Amino acid sequence: MLEYKFITINLDRGFLRRKPSEDYHEIIREQARQGWRLVQIFAPAVYAYGKAMFYELIFERTKE
């Protein structure tokens, strides 16, 4: 059986684009050290002009 973990990273507003509020590369490395496998980075278009306001990192691992 698998278990899942969801981590939301907000995107800070910039003049022309949005920038992650946290270093998602480091979050992925840390989760991997804890046995989690990255499944997907999801960025729903929920802001003006279809821009995302956050990323959602989805991880899975075998449940012990």
Summary of the structure (lengths in Angstrom):
residues: 64
radius of gyration: 13.5
end to end distance: 8.4
largest distance: 45.6
contacts: 143
relative contact order: 0.36
helix: 20%
strand: 47%
